[in-house]
Amino acid sequence: MDEKKLQKFAVDYLSRYDSSKKNLSDVIKRKIFRFNISGKEKARLINLIDNIISNLEKNNLINDQRYCNSKITLLSIKGKSKNFIFNYLL
């Protein structure tokens, strides 16, 4: 497993779901822990997550502000209150 495969996984995930940086990081970590590899290799891959996310940010594939705005719009259309939306985004 290398950084390119993790980056491809992240791009594939983002093509299906809109996500925040924190959520994408958690999804990648869960993917790494499912691999049958040594602990050192898992630690090395986890250290690469920040690089992957910064590359995706640089290429404008992930943007927390855009994610926030889309969630606010979606939840307000569904009739959710301001407090509900605020707590959801926290």
Gaussian input, Z-matrix of N, CA and C with variables (Angstrom, degrees):
# hf/3-21g

backbone

0 1
 N
 C     1     B1
 C     2     B2     1     A1
 N     3     B3     2     A2     1     D1
 C     4     B4     3     A3     2     D2
 C     5     B5     4     A4     3     D3
 N     6     B6     5     A5     4     D4
 C     7     B7     6     A6     5     D5
 C     8     B8     7     A7     6     D6
 N     9     B9     8     A8     7     D7
 C    10    B10     9     A9     8     D8
 C    11    B11    10    A10     9     D9
 N    12    B12    11    A11    10    D10
 C    13    B13    12    A12    11    D11
 C    14    B14    13    A13    12    D12
 N    15    B15    14    A14    13    D13
 C    16    B16    15    A15    14    D14
 C    17    B17    16    A16    15    D15
 N    18    B18    17    A17    16    D16
 C    19    B19    18    A18    17    D17
 C    20    B20    19    A19    18    D18
 N    21    B21    20    A20    19    D19
 C    22    B22    21    A21    20    D20
 C    23    B23    22    A22    21    D21
 N    24    B24    23    A23    22    D22
 C    25    B25    24    A24    23    D23
 C    26    B26    25    A25    24    D24
 N    27    B27    26    A26    25    D25
 C    28    B28    27    A27    26    D26
 C    29    B29    28    A28    27    D27
 N    30    B30    29    A29    28    D28
 C    31    B31    30    A30    29    D29
 C    32    B32    31    A31    30    D30
 N    33    B33    32    A32    31    D31
 C    34    B34    33    A33    32    D32
 C    35    B35    34    A34    33    D33
 N    36    B36    35    A35    34    D34
 C    37    B37    36    A36    35    D35
 C    38    B38    37    A37    36    D36
 N    39    B39    38    A38    37    D37
 C    40    B40    39    A39    38    D38
 C    41    B41    40    A40    39    D39
 N    42    B42    41    A41    40    D40
 C    43    B43    42    A42    41    D41
 C    44    B44    43    A43    42    D42
 N    45    B45    44    A44    43    D43
 C    46    B46    45    A45    44    D44
 C    47    B47    46    A46    45    D45
 N    48    B48    47    A47    46    D46
 C    49    B49    48    A48    47    D47
 C    50    B50    49    A49    48    D48
 N    51    B51    50    A50    49    D49
 C    52    B52    51    A51    50    D50
 C    53    B53    52    A52    51    D51
 N    54    B54    53    A53    52    D52
 C    55    B55    54    A54    53    D53
 C    56    B56    55    A55    54    D54
 N    57    B57    56    A56    55    D55
 C    58    B58    57    A57    56    D56
 C    59    B59    58    A58    57    D57
 N    60    B60    59    A59    58    D58
 C    61    B61    60    A60    59    D59
 C    62    B62    61    A61    60    D60
 N    63    B63    62    A62    61    D61
 C    64    B64    63    A63    62    D62
 C    65    B65    64    A64    63    D63
 N    66    B66    65    A65    64    D64
 C    67    B67    66    A66    65    D65
 C    68    B68    67    A67    66    D66
 N    69    B69    68    A68    67    D67
 C    70    B70    69    A69    68    D68
 C    71    B71    70    A70    69    D69
 N    72    B72    71    A71    70    D70
 C    73    B73    72    A72    71    D71
 C    74    B74    73    A73    72    D72
 N    75    B75    74    A74    73    D73
 C    76    B76    75    A75    74    D74
 C    77    B77    76    A76    75    D75
 N    78    B78    77    A77    76    D76
 C    79    B79    78    A78    77    D77
 C    80    B80    79    A79    78    D78
 N    81    B81    80    A80    79    D79
 C    82    B82    81    A81    80    D80
 C    83    B83    82    A82    81    D81
 N    84    B84    83    A83    82    D82
 C    85    B85    84    A84    83    D83
 C    86    B86    85    A85    84    D84
 N    87    B87    86    A86    85    D85
 C    88    B88    87    A87    86    D86
 C    89    B89    88    A88    87    D87
 N    90    B90    89    A89    88    D88
 C    91    B91    90    A90    89    D89
 C    92    B92    91    A91    90    D90
 N    93    B93    92    A92    91    D91
 C    94    B94    93    A93    92    D92
 C    95    B95    94    A94    93    D93
 N    96    B96    95    A95    94    D94
 C    97    B97    96    A96    95    D95
 C    98    B98    97    A97    96    D96
 N    99    B99    98    A98    97    D97
 C   100   B100    99    A99    98    D98
 C   101   B101   100   A100    99    D99
 N   102   B102   101   A101   100   D100
 C   103   B103   102   A102   101   D101
 C   104   B104   103   A103   102   D102
 N   105   B105   104   A104   103   D103
 C   106   B106   105   A105   104   D104
 C   107   B107   106   A106   105   D105
 N   108   B108   107   A107   106   D106
 C   109   B109   108   A108   107   D107
 C   110   B110   109   A109   108   D108
 N   111   B111   110   A110   109   D109
 C   112   B112   111   A111   110   D110
 C   113   B113   112   A112   111   D111
 N   114   B114   113   A113   112   D112
 C   115   B115   114   A114   113   D113
 C   116   B116   115   A115   114   D114
 N   117   B117   116   A116   115   D115
 C   118   B118   117   A117   116   D116
 C   119   B119   118   A118   117   D117
 N   120   B120   119   A119   118   D118
 C   121   B121   120   A120   119   D119
 C   122   B122   121   A121   120   D120
 N   123   B123   122   A122   121   D121
 C   124   B124   123   A123   122   D122
 C   125   B125   124   A124   123   D123
 N   126   B126   125   A125   124   D124
 C   127   B127   126   A126   125   D125
 C   128   B128   127   A127   126   D126
 N   129   B129   128   A128   127   D127
 C   130   B130   129   A129   128   D128
 C   131   B131   130   A130   129   D129
 N   132   B132   131   A131   130   D130
 C   133   B133   132   A132   131   D131
 C   134   B134   133   A133   132   D132
 N   135   B135   134   A134   133   D133
 C   136   B136   135   A135   134   D134
 C   137   B137   136   A136   135   D135
 N   138   B138   137   A137   136   D136
 C   139   B139   138   A138   137   D137
 C   140   B140   139   A139   138   D138
 N   141   B141   140   A140   139   D139
 C   142   B142   141   A141   140   D140
 C   143   B143   142   A142   141   D141
 N   144   B144   143   A143   142   D142
 C   145   B145   144   A144   143   D143
 C   146   B146   145   A145   144   D144
 N   147   B147   146   A146   145   D145
 C   148   B148   147   A147   146   D146
 C   149   B149   148   A148   147   D147
 N   150   B150   149   A149   148   D148
 C   151   B151   150   A150   149   D149
 C   152   B152   151   A151   150   D150
 N   153   B153   152   A152   151   D151
 C   154   B154   153   A153   152   D152
 C   155   B155   154   A154   153   D153
 N   156   B156   155   A155   154   D154
 C   157   B157   156   A156   155   D155
 C   158   B158   157   A157   156   D156
 N   159   B159   158   A158   157   D157
 C   160   B160   159   A159   158   D158
 C   161   B161   160   A160   159   D159
 N   162   B162   161   A161   160   D160
 C   163   B163   162   A162   161   D161
 C   164   B164   163   A163   162   D162
 N   165   B165   164   A164   163   D163
 C   166   B166   165   A165   164   D164
 C   167   B167   166   A166   165   D165
 N   168   B168   167   A167   166   D166
 C   169   B169   168   A168   167   D167
 C   170   B170   169   A169   168   D168
 N   171   B171   170   A170   169   D169
 C   172   B172   171   A171   170   D170
 C   173   B173   172   A172   171   D171
 N   174   B174   173   A173   172   D172
 C   175   B175   174   A174   173   D173
 C   176   B176   175   A175   174   D174
 N   177   B177   176   A176   175   D175
 C   178   B178   177   A177   176   D176
 C   179   B179   178   A178   177   D177
 N   180   B180   179   A179   178   D178
 C   181   B181   180   A180   179   D179
 C   182   B182   181   A181   180   D180
 N   183   B183   182   A182   181   D181
 C   184   B184   183   A183   182   D182
 C   185   B185   184   A184   183   D183
 N   186   B186   185   A185   184   D184
 C   187   B187   186   A186   185   D185
 C   188   B188   187   A187   186   D186
 N   189   B189   188   A188   187   D187
 C   190   B190   189   A189   188   D188
 C   191   B191   190   A190   189   D189
 N   192   B192   191   A191   190   D190
 C   193   B193   192   A192   191   D191
 C   194   B194   193   A193   192   D192
 N   195   B195   194   A194   193   D193
 C   196   B196   195   A195   194   D194
 C   197   B197   196   A196   195   D195
 N   198   B198   197   A197   196   D196
 C   199   B199   198   A198   197   D197
 C   200   B200   199   A199   198   D198
 N   201   B201   200   A200   199   D199
 C   202   B202   201   A201   200   D200
 C   203   B203   202   A202   201   D201
 N   204   B204   203   A203   202   D202
 C   205   B205   204   A204   203   D203
 C   206   B206   205   A205   204   D204
 N   207   B207   206   A206   205   D205
 C   208   B208   207   A207   206   D206
 C   209   B209   208   A208   207   D207
 N   210   B210   209   A209   208   D208
 C   211   B211   210   A210   209   D209
 C   212   B212   211   A211   210   D210
 N   213   B213   212   A212   211   D211
 C   214   B214   213   A213   212   D212
 C   215   B215   214   A214   213   D213
 N   216   B216   215   A215   214   D214
 C   217   B217   216   A216   215   D215
 C   218   B218   217   A217   216   D216
 N   219   B219   218   A218   217   D217
 C   220   B220   219   A219   218   D218
 C   221   B221   220   A220   219   D219
 N   222   B222   221   A221   220   D220
 C   223   B223   222   A222   221   D221
 C   224   B224   223   A223   222   D222
 N   225   B225   224   A224   223   D223
 C   226   B226   225   A225   224   D224
 C   227   B227   226   A226   225   D225
 N   228   B228   227   A227   226   D226
 C   229   B229   228   A228   227   D227
 C   230   B230   229   A229   228   D228
 N   231   B231   230   A230   229   D229
 C   232   B232   231   A231   230   D230
 C   233   B233   232   A232   231   D231
 N   234   B234   233   A233   232   D232
 C   235   B235   234   A234   233   D233
 C   236   B236   235   A235   234   D234
 N   237   B237   236   A236   235   D235
 C   238   B238   237   A237   236   D236
 C   239   B239   238   A238   237   D237
 N   240   B240   239   A239   238   D238
 C   241   B241   240   A240   239   D239
 C   242   B242   241   A241   240   D240
 N   243   B243   242   A242   241   D241
 C   244   B244   243   A243   242   D242
 C   245   B245   244   A244   243   D243
 N   246   B246   245   A245   244   D244
 C   247   B247   246   A246   245   D245
 C   248   B248   247   A247   246   D246
 N   249   B249   248   A248   247   D247
 C   250   B250   249   A249   248   D248
 C   251   B251   250   A250   249   D249
 N   252   B252   251   A251   250   D250
 C   253   B253   252   A252   251   D251
 C   254   B254   253   A253   252   D252
 N   255   B255   254   A254   253   D253
 C   256   B256   255   A255   254   D254
 C   257   B257   256   A256   255   D255
 N   258   B258   257   A257   256   D256
 C   259   B259   258   A258   257   D257
 C   260   B260   259   A259   258   D258
 N   261   B261   260   A260   259   D259
 C   262   B262   261   A261   260   D260
 C   263   B263   262   A262   261   D261
 N   264   B264   263   A263   262   D262
 C   265   B265   264   A264   263   D263
 C   266   B266   265   A265   264   D264
 N   267   B267   266   A266   265   D265
 C   268   B268   267   A267   266   D266
 C   269   B269   268   A268   267   D267

   B1=1.4613
   B2=1.5230
   B3=1.2993
   B4=1.4585
   B5=1.5256
   B6=1.3187
   B7=1.4663
   B8=1.5272
   B9=1.3163
   B10=1.4730
   B11=1.5288
   B12=1.3270
   B13=1.4624
   B14=1.5199
   B15=1.3336
   B16=1.4631
   B17=1.5216
   B18=1.3268
   B19=1.4603
   B20=1.5280
   B21=1.3133
   B22=1.4686
   B23=1.5294
   B24=1.3263
   B25=1.4551
   B26=1.5267
   B27=1.3465
   B28=1.4626
   B29=1.5309
   B30=1.3209
   B31=1.4681
   B32=1.5323
   B33=1.3253
   B34=1.4735
   B35=1.5259
   B36=1.3341
   B37=1.4634
   B38=1.5270
   B39=1.3289
   B40=1.4643
   B41=1.5204
   B42=1.3273
   B43=1.4685
   B44=1.5288
   B45=1.3392
   B46=1.4549
   B47=1.5226
   B48=1.3419
   B49=1.4600
   B50=1.5194
   B51=1.3303
   B52=1.4560
   B53=1.5160
   B54=1.3186
   B55=1.4471
   B56=1.5186
   B57=1.3322
   B58=1.4573
   B59=1.5327
   B60=1.3137
   B61=1.4586
   B62=1.5250
   B63=1.3102
   B64=1.4649
   B65=1.5274
   B66=1.3174
   B67=1.4621
   B68=1.5234
   B69=1.3190
   B70=1.4618
   B71=1.5242
   B72=1.3071
   B73=1.4577
   B74=1.5250
   B75=1.3230
   B76=1.4657
   B77=1.5254
   B78=1.3195
   B79=1.4711
   B80=1.5267
   B81=1.3197
   B82=1.4692
   B83=1.5281
   B84=1.3310
   B85=1.4705
   B86=1.5209
   B87=1.3246
   B88=1.4619
   B89=1.5309
   B90=1.3200
   B91=1.4723
   B92=1.5242
   B93=1.3235
   B94=1.4655
   B95=1.5275
   B96=1.3247
   B97=1.4578
   B98=1.5269
   B99=1.3144
   B100=1.4630
   B101=1.5210
   B102=1.3467
   B103=1.4604
   B104=1.5207
   B105=1.3126
   B106=1.4521
   B107=1.5274
   B108=1.3445
   B109=1.4657
   B110=1.5251
   B111=1.3191
   B112=1.4667
   B113=1.5249
   B114=1.3254
   B115=1.4572
   B116=1.5151
   B117=1.3428
   B118=1.4686
   B119=1.5261
   B120=1.3120
   B121=1.4699
   B122=1.5329
   B123=1.3430
   B124=1.4638
   B125=1.5192
   B126=1.3329
   B127=1.4635
   B128=1.5299
   B129=1.3422
   B130=1.4701
   B131=1.5255
   B132=1.3255
   B133=1.4672
   B134=1.5320
   B135=1.3183
   B136=1.4681
   B137=1.5213
   B138=1.3322
   B139=1.4687
   B140=1.5231
   B141=1.3153
   B142=1.4681
   B143=1.5243
   B144=1.3249
   B145=1.4662
   B146=1.5264
   B147=1.3330
   B148=1.4657
   B149=1.5267
   B150=1.3393
   B151=1.4658
   B152=1.5281
   B153=1.3108
   B154=1.4698
   B155=1.5208
   B156=1.3245
   B157=1.4628
   B158=1.5194
   B159=1.3263
   B160=1.4717
   B161=1.5325
   B162=1.3375
   B163=1.4707
   B164=1.5261
   B165=1.3329
   B166=1.4658
   B167=1.5250
   B168=1.3362
   B169=1.4670
   B170=1.5274
   B171=1.3154
   B172=1.4617
   B173=1.5253
   B174=1.3288
   B175=1.4676
   B176=1.5235
   B177=1.3272
   B178=1.4667
   B179=1.5328
   B180=1.3341
   B181=1.4584
   B182=1.5178
   B183=1.3132
   B184=1.4603
   B185=1.5238
   B186=1.3332
   B187=1.4570
   B188=1.5261
   B189=1.3307
   B190=1.4593
   B191=1.5262
   B192=1.3115
   B193=1.4689
   B194=1.5306
   B195=1.3209
   B196=1.4609
   B197=1.5327
   B198=1.3337
   B199=1.4612
   B200=1.5236
   B201=1.3408
   B202=1.4763
   B203=1.5292
   B204=1.2991
   B205=1.4717
   B206=1.5229
   B207=1.3209
   B208=1.4635
   B209=1.5287
   B210=1.3340
   B211=1.4656
   B212=1.5272
   B213=1.3376
   B214=1.4649
   B215=1.5208
   B216=1.3180
   B217=1.4578
   B218=1.5269
   B219=1.3292
   B220=1.4579
   B221=1.5324
   B222=1.3295
   B223=1.4602
   B224=1.5264
   B225=1.3357
   B226=1.4667
   B227=1.5231
   B228=1.3344
   B229=1.4639
   B230=1.5243
   B231=1.3354
   B232=1.4621
   B233=1.5273
   B234=1.3338
   B235=1.4530
   B236=1.5185
   B237=1.3093
   B238=1.4579
   B239=1.5283
   B240=1.3276
   B241=1.4621
   B242=1.5278
   B243=1.3188
   B244=1.4595
   B245=1.5275
   B246=1.3461
   B247=1.4695
   B248=1.5291
   B249=1.3234
   B250=1.4615
   B251=1.5286
   B252=1.3273
   B253=1.4721
   B254=1.5220
   B255=1.3249
   B256=1.4597
   B257=1.5266
   B258=1.3268
   B259=1.4656
   B260=1.5223
   B261=1.3264
   B262=1.4669
   B263=1.5318
   B264=1.3223
   B265=1.4596
   B266=1.5187
   B267=1.3177
   B268=1.4660
   B269=1.5132
   A1=107.68
   A2=114.96
   A3=118.99
   A4=110.61
   A5=114.74
   A6=121.04
   A7=111.78
   A8=117.22
   A9=119.53
   A10=111.70
   A11=116.96
   A12=119.61
   A13=110.94
   A14=116.61
   A15=119.56
   A16=110.72
   A17=116.37
   A18=119.91
   A19=109.84
   A20=117.51
   A21=120.68
   A22=109.99
   A23=117.22
   A24=120.76
   A25=110.47
   A26=116.74
   A27=121.04
   A28=110.97
   A29=117.50
   A30=121.32
   A31=110.03
   A32=116.47
   A33=119.75
   A34=110.71
   A35=116.47
   A36=120.43
   A37=110.08
   A38=116.76
   A39=120.45
   A40=112.34
   A41=116.88
   A42=118.73
   A43=110.75
   A44=116.85
   A45=120.94
   A46=113.26
   A47=116.60
   A48=120.83
   A49=110.76
   A50=115.82
   A51=120.47
   A52=106.44
   A53=117.89
   A54=119.73
   A55=110.88
   A56=115.11
   A57=120.91
   A58=108.27
   A59=116.51
   A60=120.48
   A61=110.96
   A62=116.80
   A63=121.54
   A64=110.40
   A65=116.98
   A66=120.24
   A67=110.82
   A68=117.58
   A69=120.33
   A70=110.22
   A71=117.25
   A72=121.40
   A73=110.76
   A74=117.10
   A75=121.15
   A76=111.35
   A77=117.26
   A78=121.64
   A79=109.81
   A80=117.64
   A81=121.31
   A82=109.97
   A83=117.03
   A84=119.86
   A85=111.22
   A86=116.96
   A87=119.47
   A88=110.96
   A89=115.97
   A90=120.52
   A91=110.10
   A92=117.43
   A93=121.48
   A94=110.60
   A95=117.49
   A96=120.24
   A97=112.74
   A98=118.48
   A99=121.28
   A100=112.23
   A101=116.86
   A102=120.78
   A103=110.25
   A104=116.20
   A105=122.10
   A106=108.77
   A107=115.49
   A108=121.38
   A109=108.48
   A110=115.87
   A111=120.68
   A112=111.26
   A113=115.51
   A114=121.52
   A115=112.60
   A116=116.88
   A117=120.71
   A118=110.59
   A119=115.30
   A120=119.68
   A121=110.60
   A122=116.57
   A123=119.99
   A124=110.67
   A125=117.21
   A126=121.04
   A127=110.78
   A128=116.34
   A129=119.97
   A130=111.08
   A131=116.30
   A132=120.23
   A133=110.79
   A134=117.82
   A135=120.49
   A136=110.44
   A137=116.85
   A138=120.07
   A139=112.30
   A140=117.88
   A141=121.94
   A142=112.61
   A143=118.11
   A144=121.39
   A145=111.39
   A146=117.88
   A147=120.58
   A148=111.52
   A149=116.88
   A150=120.30
   A151=110.87
   A152=116.07
   A153=120.76
   A154=110.08
   A155=116.65
   A156=120.44
   A157=111.30
   A158=118.03
   A159=119.31
   A160=110.98
   A161=117.69
   A162=120.22
   A163=111.02
   A164=116.24
   A165=119.76
   A166=111.26
   A167=115.96
   A168=119.89
   A169=110.87
   A170=115.45
   A171=120.64
   A172=111.06
   A173=116.79
   A174=121.82
   A175=112.43
   A176=117.00
   A177=124.68
   A178=112.65
   A179=116.12
   A180=119.87
   A181=111.31
   A182=116.40
   A183=120.75
   A184=107.35
   A185=114.73
   A186=120.06
   A187=107.16
   A188=116.65
   A189=120.32
   A190=112.25
   A191=117.61
   A192=120.61
   A193=110.52
   A194=116.25
   A195=120.73
   A196=110.49
   A197=116.53
   A198=121.23
   A199=110.44
   A200=116.18
   A201=121.07
   A202=110.73
   A203=116.19
   A204=120.32
   A205=111.78
   A206=116.90
   A207=119.15
   A208=111.28
   A209=117.61
   A210=120.20
   A211=110.80
   A212=117.24
   A213=120.20
   A214=110.01
   A215=116.83
   A216=121.30
   A217=111.19
   A218=116.71
   A219=120.97
   A220=111.89
   A221=116.27
   A222=119.44
   A223=112.22
   A224=117.05
   A225=118.66
   A226=111.22
   A227=117.49
   A228=120.88
   A229=110.05
   A230=115.87
   A231=120.28
   A232=112.05
   A233=117.38
   A234=121.03
   A235=114.82
   A236=117.07
   A237=120.23
   A238=110.20
   A239=116.23
   A240=121.19
   A241=110.96
   A242=114.60
   A243=121.06
   A244=110.39
   A245=116.49
   A246=119.82
   A247=111.76
   A248=117.04
   A249=120.66
   A250=109.88
   A251=116.90
   A252=121.26
   A253=110.28
   A254=116.64
   A255=121.03
   A256=110.62
   A257=116.23
   A258=119.92
   A259=111.93
   A260=117.53
   A261=120.94
   A262=110.69
   A263=115.68
   A264=119.84
   A265=112.79
   A266=117.21
   A267=119.00
   A268=109.32
   D1=135.22
   D2=179.03
   D3=-135.58
   D4=179.58
   D5=-175.73
   D6=-63.69
   D7=-35.94
   D8=-178.47
   D9=-64.33
   D10=-38.95
   D11=179.09
   D12=-68.18
   D13=-38.95
   D14=177.44
   D15=-66.08
   D16=-39.39
   D17=178.63
   D18=-65.04
   D19=-40.52
   D20=177.72
   D21=-63.17
   D22=-42.23
   D23=177.09
   D24=-59.75
   D25=-43.73
   D26=-179.08
   D27=-63.78
   D28=-42.23
   D29=179.20
   D30=-65.95
   D31=-41.53
   D32=177.48
   D33=-61.74
   D34=-41.64
   D35=178.99
   D36=-63.50
   D37=-43.63
   D38=-179.67
   D39=-68.40
   D40=-24.39
   D41=177.71
   D42=-71.39
   D43=-24.30
   D44=179.53
   D45=-96.30
   D46=-35.31
   D47=-173.65
   D48=-131.77
   D49=142.06
   D50=170.61
   D51=-81.26
   D52=136.14
   D53=-171.85
   D54=-145.86
   D55=155.00
   D56=172.28
   D57=-87.45
   D58=167.21
   D59=179.31
   D60=-62.56
   D61=-42.21
   D62=-178.71
   D63=-63.31
   D64=-45.65
   D65=179.62
   D66=-63.90
   D67=-43.17
   D68=179.91
   D69=-63.03
   D70=-40.30
   D71=176.93
   D72=-59.95
   D73=-43.81
   D74=178.77
   D75=-64.72
   D76=-40.18
   D77=179.55
   D78=-63.71
   D79=-43.42
   D80=179.79
   D81=-65.35
   D82=-41.15
   D83=178.32
   D84=-61.27
   D85=-43.28
   D86=178.06
   D87=-61.84
   D88=-38.21
   D89=177.76
   D90=-62.91
   D91=-43.09
   D92=-179.34
   D93=-63.79
   D94=-42.22
   D95=-177.81
   D96=-69.20
   D97=-18.19
   D98=176.50
   D99=-78.86
   D100=-19.42
   D101=-179.42
   D102=-68.85
   D103=147.19
   D104=176.57
   D105=-94.01
   D106=73.62
   D107=-179.03
   D108=-132.05
   D109=170.42
   D110=-177.55
   D111=-70.66
   D112=162.88
   D113=179.95
   D114=-63.02
   D115=-36.56
   D116=179.06
   D117=-65.10
   D118=-40.99
   D119=179.79
   D120=-66.88
   D121=-39.72
   D122=176.72
   D123=-62.25
   D124=-42.52
   D125=179.18
   D126=-63.15
   D127=-39.87
   D128=178.61
   D129=-63.55
   D130=-41.73
   D131=-179.65
   D132=-68.86
   D133=-38.25
   D134=178.50
   D135=-63.50
   D136=-35.51
   D137=177.54
   D138=-67.59
   D139=-20.07
   D140=179.75
   D141=-83.24
   D142=-12.10
   D143=-175.06
   D144=-59.81
   D145=-42.54
   D146=179.84
   D147=-61.21
   D148=-38.75
   D149=177.69
   D150=-64.92
   D151=-42.19
   D152=-179.65
   D153=-62.43
   D154=-47.01
   D155=-178.64
   D156=-66.36
   D157=-38.63
   D158=178.20
   D159=-66.60
   D160=-35.39
   D161=175.79
   D162=-65.19
   D163=-41.02
   D164=178.57
   D165=-66.36
   D166=-36.86
   D167=176.98
   D168=-65.86
   D169=-43.16
   D170=-179.37
   D171=-61.56
   D172=-35.79
   D173=178.95
   D174=-88.82
   D175=7.44
   D176=176.59
   D177=59.76
   D178=33.89
   D179=175.37
   D180=-90.40
   D181=-20.83
   D182=177.14
   D183=-134.60
   D184=133.97
   D185=-176.92
   D186=-150.92
   D187=113.82
   D188=-177.28
   D189=-64.66
   D190=-34.22
   D191=179.67
   D192=-65.54
   D193=-43.65
   D194=178.02
   D195=-64.37
   D196=-40.75
   D197=177.94
   D198=-61.54
   D199=-44.79
   D200=179.36
   D201=-60.34
   D202=-48.37
   D203=-178.30
   D204=-61.79
   D205=-41.00
   D206=-179.69
   D207=-68.49
   D208=-37.87
   D209=177.79
   D210=-67.63
   D211=-40.23
   D212=178.05
   D213=-60.52
   D214=-46.30
   D215=179.94
   D216=-62.15
   D217=-47.39
   D218=-178.46
   D219=-62.53
   D220=-45.64
   D221=-178.00
   D222=-70.25
   D223=-33.71
   D224=178.11
   D225=-71.10
   D226=-33.67
   D227=175.44
   D228=-64.51
   D229=-35.64
   D230=178.78
   D231=-75.19
   D232=-5.09
   D233=176.46
   D234=87.67
   D235=18.74
   D236=179.27
   D237=-76.39
   D238=150.45
   D239=-177.52
   D240=-76.91
   D241=164.81
   D242=178.55
   D243=-60.74
   D244=-41.36
   D245=179.46
   D246=-65.49
   D247=-39.51
   D248=177.95
   D249=-61.55
   D250=-46.62
   D251=-178.98
   D252=-62.90
   D253=-43.36
   D254=179.97
   D255=-60.20
   D256=-47.72
   D257=-179.57
   D258=-67.48
   D259=-34.43
   D260=177.83
   D261=-63.22
   D262=-41.82
   D263=-177.02
   D264=-76.49
   D265=-20.60
   D266=175.73
   D267=-65.83

